[in-house]
Amino acid sequence: MNGAEITALLLLCTAVSFTPGPNTTLSTALAANFGLRRALRFVLAVPVGWGLLLTLCASGVGALVVSLPPLRLGVKAAGVAYLLWLAWKLWHAHQLSQAKADQLNVSFWQGVMLQFLNIKAWMLALTVVAGWLAGHDDLWTRFAVVLPLLLAFALTSNLSYALVGTLLRQWLADPTHGGRRLRWFNRCMAAVLVVTALWMATV
């Protein structure tokens, strides 16, 4: 890969990774509600899921998913439903983890599977494959360069958002406000998830 290709890939990664989306929203919300340690399992799940997704797309499975309308619709519907379910749980999470740990519980493997339910992630993976991998004799050599770079961006962006959530945690938990700050923060995060789900439904 030449310098121009790497620069273009870095710009794409920066634009996609650090803009708000379901992953960054959940990283922020989980850290704000449960602390950084609890959020880390989701933060780590994102690059794992993304890496598996990119590997499938590089091997040709991604093109198959997108080219078959029923399969594509199934992925989209499952992703939208899951995000709306998470938004509903987040909307009703009014207290920190000590009291309401069961209200928003995203496991590591749920975080991994979320990547496969995000049609935006599929399209991004296919864009990377089409722009930087497909049609080159050294496809898997290029893949060995592209994959770690994308994983680093996925980890860094979600960890950054989780750190923001951690910094907000004490302010949100201020007892003098009766939990109103946390309640409205969670509702704003839920609204972001709903908007993301609606956007996914129209892609």
C-alpha positions as CSV (number, residue, x, y, z in Angstrom):
1,M,0.0,0.0,0.0
2,N,1.3,3.4,-0.9
3,G,1.2,6.6,1.1
4,A,-1.9,8.0,-0.6
5,E,-3.9,4.8,0.1
6,I,-2.9,4.8,3.8
7,T,-3.7,8.5,4.1
8,A,-7.2,8.0,2.6
9,L,-7.8,5.0,4.9
10,L,-6.7,7.1,8.0
11,L,-9.1,9.9,7.0
12,L,-12.0,7.4,6.5
13,C,-11.2,5.7,9.9
14,T,-11.1,9.0,11.7
15,A,-14.4,10.3,10.2
16,V,-16.3,7.0,10.8
17,S,-14.8,6.0,14.2
18,F,-15.1,9.3,16.1
19,T,-18.6,10.4,15.0
20,P,-21.5,9.4,17.3
21,G,-23.0,6.0,16.5
22,P,-24.4,3.0,18.4
23,N,-21.0,1.8,19.6
24,T,-19.8,5.2,20.9
25,T,-23.2,6.0,22.4
26,L,-23.2,2.7,24.3
27,S,-19.6,3.1,25.4
28,T,-20.4,6.5,26.9
29,A,-23.7,5.4,28.5
30,L,-22.2,2.2,30.0
31,A,-19.3,4.1,31.5
32,A,-21.5,6.8,32.9
33,N,-23.9,4.4,34.5
34,F,-21.5,1.6,35.6
35,G,-18.0,3.0,35.5
36,L,-15.1,2.4,33.1
37,R,-14.3,-1.2,34.3
38,R,-17.8,-2.4,33.4
39,A,-17.8,-0.5,30.1
40,L,-14.5,-2.0,29.0
41,R,-16.0,-5.3,28.1
42,F,-18.1,-3.6,25.5
43,V,-15.3,-1.3,24.4
44,L,-13.2,-4.4,23.8
45,A,-16.1,-6.2,22.1
46,V,-16.4,-3.6,19.4
47,P,-13.0,-4.2,17.7
48,V,-13.4,-8.0,18.1
49,G,-16.7,-7.9,16.3
50,W,-15.5,-5.5,13.7
51,G,-12.4,-7.6,13.0
52,L,-14.6,-10.7,12.5
53,L,-17.0,-8.7,10.2
54,L,-14.2,-7.3,8.1
55,T,-12.7,-10.8,7.8
56,L,-16.0,-12.1,6.5
57,C,-16.3,-9.3,4.0
58,A,-12.8,-9.8,2.8
59,S,-13.6,-13.4,2.1
60,G,-16.7,-12.5,0.1
61,V,-19.5,-13.2,2.6
62,G,-20.3,-9.5,3.0
63,A,-21.1,-9.0,-0.7
64,L,-23.4,-12.0,-0.4
65,V,-25.3,-10.5,2.5
66,V,-25.8,-7.2,0.8
67,S,-26.7,-8.7,-2.6
68,L,-29.5,-10.9,-1.1
69,P,-32.5,-8.6,-0.2
70,P,-34.1,-11.0,2.3
71,L,-30.8,-11.5,4.1
72,R,-30.0,-7.8,4.1
73,L,-33.5,-7.0,5.4
74,G,-33.1,-9.6,8.1
75,V,-29.8,-8.1,9.3
76,K,-31.3,-4.6,9.2
77,A,-34.5,-5.5,11.0
78,A,-32.6,-7.4,13.8
79,G,-30.2,-4.4,14.2
80,V,-33.0,-1.9,14.4
81,A,-34.9,-4.0,16.9
82,Y,-31.9,-4.5,19.1
83,L,-31.0,-0.8,19.1
84,L,-34.6,0.2,20.0
85,W,-34.6,-2.4,22.8
86,L,-31.3,-0.9,24.2
87,A,-32.8,2.6,23.9
88,W,-35.8,1.5,25.8
89,K,-33.7,0.0,28.6
90,L,-31.5,3.1,28.7
91,W,-34.5,5.4,28.8
92,H,-35.7,3.6,32.0
93,A,-32.3,3.5,33.7
94,H,-32.6,6.2,36.3
95,Q,-30.0,5.2,38.9
96,L,-26.4,4.1,38.9
97,S,-25.4,0.5,38.8
98,Q,-25.6,-0.1,42.6
99,A,-29.4,0.0,42.4
100,K,-30.2,-0.8,38.9
101,A,-27.5,-3.1,37.5
102,D,-30.1,-5.1,35.6
103,Q,-31.5,-2.3,33.6
104,L,-28.7,-2.0,31.0
105,N,-26.6,-5.0,30.8
106,V,-24.6,-5.4,27.5
107,S,-22.3,-8.4,27.6
108,F,-19.1,-8.8,25.7
109,W,-20.7,-11.2,23.2
110,Q,-23.7,-9.0,22.8
111,G,-21.2,-6.2,21.9
112,V,-19.6,-8.5,19.4
113,M,-22.9,-9.5,17.8
114,L,-24.0,-5.9,17.6
115,Q,-21.4,-5.3,14.9
116,F,-23.1,-8.0,12.8
117,L,-26.5,-6.4,13.2
118,N,-25.3,-2.9,12.1
119,I,-26.0,-2.6,8.4
120,K,-23.8,0.6,8.5
121,A,-20.9,-1.6,9.7
122,W,-21.5,-4.0,6.8
123,M,-21.4,-1.2,4.3
124,L,-18.3,0.3,5.8
125,A,-16.5,-3.1,5.8
126,L,-17.5,-3.5,2.1
127,T,-16.2,0.0,1.3
128,V,-12.8,-0.9,2.9
129,V,-12.7,-4.2,1.0
130,A,-13.7,-2.6,-2.3
131,G,-11.3,0.4,-1.9
132,W,-8.2,-1.1,-0.4
133,L,-8.3,-4.9,-0.7
134,A,-10.3,-6.3,-3.6
135,G,-8.7,-6.7,-7.0
136,H,-5.1,-6.7,-5.6
137,D,-2.8,-9.7,-5.9
138,D,-1.6,-9.0,-2.3
139,L,-5.1,-8.9,-0.8
140,W,-4.2,-10.7,2.4
141,T,-0.9,-8.8,2.8
142,R,-3.0,-5.6,2.6
143,F,-5.5,-7.1,5.0
144,A,-2.7,-7.7,7.5
145,V,-2.1,-3.9,7.3
146,V,-5.7,-2.7,7.2
147,L,-7.1,-4.9,10.0
148,P,-4.9,-3.7,12.9
149,L,-5.3,-0.1,11.8
150,L,-9.1,-0.4,11.9
151,L,-9.1,-2.3,15.2
152,A,-6.9,0.4,16.7
153,F,-9.4,3.1,15.6
154,A,-12.4,1.1,16.9
155,L,-10.7,0.6,20.3
156,T,-9.4,4.2,20.6
157,S,-12.7,5.8,19.7
158,N,-14.8,3.7,22.0
159,L,-12.4,4.0,24.8
160,S,-12.3,7.8,24.4
161,Y,-16.1,8.0,24.6
162,A,-16.1,5.6,27.6
163,L,-13.6,8.0,29.3
164,V,-15.9,10.9,28.7
165,G,-18.7,8.8,30.3
166,T,-16.5,8.1,33.3
167,L,-15.7,11.8,33.8
168,L,-19.4,12.6,33.7
169,R,-20.2,9.8,36.2
170,Q,-19.8,11.8,39.5
171,W,-21.6,14.9,38.0
172,L,-24.5,12.7,36.9
173,A,-24.7,11.0,40.3
174,D,-25.0,14.2,42.3
175,P,-27.7,13.4,44.9
176,T,-28.7,17.0,45.3
177,H,-30.5,16.8,42.0
178,G,-32.4,13.6,42.8
179,G,-31.1,11.7,39.8
180,R,-32.5,14.1,37.3
181,R,-29.1,14.6,35.6
182,L,-28.6,10.9,35.1
183,R,-32.2,10.4,34.0
184,W,-31.9,13.1,31.3
185,F,-28.4,12.0,30.2
186,N,-29.7,8.4,29.7
187,R,-32.7,9.7,27.8
188,C,-30.5,11.7,25.5
189,M,-28.3,8.7,24.9
190,A,-31.5,6.6,24.2
191,A,-32.6,9.3,21.7
192,V,-29.3,9.0,19.9
193,L,-29.8,5.2,19.6
194,V,-33.4,5.7,18.3
195,V,-32.2,8.2,15.7
196,T,-29.4,5.7,14.7
197,A,-31.9,2.9,14.4
198,L,-34.2,5.0,12.3
199,W,-31.3,5.9,10.0
200,M,-30.3,2.3,9.7
201,A,-33.9,1.4,8.7
202,T,-33.7,3.8,5.8
203,V,-30.3,2.8,4.4
